[in-house]
Amino acid sequence: MLGNGVGGGDVSGNLVVAGFRDGRRVKGVTLDFLPTRDAFHVQCDEGPVVEIRLRDLKSVFFVRDLVGDPEHKKINEFDVNATMTGRKIRVVYFDGEELVGTTQGYSAERPGFFVQPADRASNNQRIFVVAAATADVHLL
């Protein structure tokens, strides 16, 4: 069983869900994700290590846990009482899905960028958005 990667788990690293453009998901721990590299590896729970290519992805979700809360309803609005860092951003993916959050490193010239979701109750701590999977990106 994989640890949570944050104090007390039996595996250190980042818990991630790789979201592919075709809708597939790969969940596990990564030790080698870098936004400037073309690929990284995910150790799946009691399974193989899988090589993931960024060109095949929509996003990489850095999550609190790999199970999440299936009852949680996504909120694409900012909490007016929450302290935020970075610029507000709205991302529209090629499939119509929208993501609202903040970013500190958006540049149209980069292959991707990180977004911290506006929904503070989300299982997603931060999301690496693959720029090629977006239809529209707006700083708010």
C-alpha positions, 0 to 999 in steps of 0.5 A, a space after each residue: 500500500 502506498 503512503 500519503 507522501 506527507 509524514 507517516 506514509 511508507 513511500 515519500 513522493 507526491 500523490 498524483 492522478 494523471 488525467 489523460 486526454 482520452 479520460 483515463 486516469 492513473 493514480 499513484 506516487 511520483 518521485 520524478 515529476 518536473 514540468 520541464 520534462 516530457 515524461 515522469 513515472 507513477 508507482 501505482 498502488 500494488 502495481 507497476 511503475 507507469 511512464 506517463 508522457 505529458 503530451 498524452 495528458 490533460 492535467 496532473 492532479 497533486 492530491 491529498 489522497 488517492 480516494 477523494 470524496 465522490 460526494 464532493 461537488 466541484 465549486 469553480 468560485 473563489 471564497 471571498 473570505 479566503 486568502 489567495 496567492 497568485 493571479 486568478 485564472 480560468 482554464 477551459 479545456 478542449 473538452 469544455 471542462 473548466 477550472 478556476 483558481 490561482 496561478 503564480 507561473 502562467 505563461 503562454 509560452 510554457 508547455 504547462 502551468 500550476 493552478 491552485 483550485 479556487 475550491 478549497 475543499 477539493 481533494 486537489 492541492 494543485 493541478 499542473 495544466 498541460 497547455 496543449 489540452 486547453 481551448 482557452 486560458 484567461 487571467 481574471 
